[in-house]
Amino acid sequence: MKVNLCACNYCCNYFIDTNPQVDAKVYDIRPNILKELVDHKCPNCKTDDYLTDNINENELIFILIK
């Protein structure tokens, strides 16, 4: 499943980005492993104040990538 990702710097979770930057990297991840943003907000924190498209790829390799 190819998606754009974002991270919440408050709750430290990754999400499928529903509003990515134009040049955002696309990741191939296993299906059904991440939630999508809700109205472009973190579903846990209920805000977009802490969202970033800057992903720590070292963590992703072990968590999400096929």
WOMO-V303653 format. One record per pair of residues at least 6 apart in sequence whose C-alpha atoms are under 6 Angstrom apart, sorted by the first residue. I is the first residue (numbers start at 1). J is the second residue. If there is no record, write none. Layout:
<<I	J> <I	J>>
This chain:
<<1	28> <1	29> <1	31> <2	27> <2	28> <3	26> <3	27> <4	16> <4	17> <4	26> <5	15> <5	16> <5	17> <6	14> <6	15> <6	17> <6	52> <6	53> <7	13> <7	14> <7	51> <7	52> <8	50> <8	51> <9	50> <10	50> <15	34> <15	35> <15	36> <16	36> <29	64> <29	65> <29	66> <30	66> <37	43> <41	47> <41	48>>
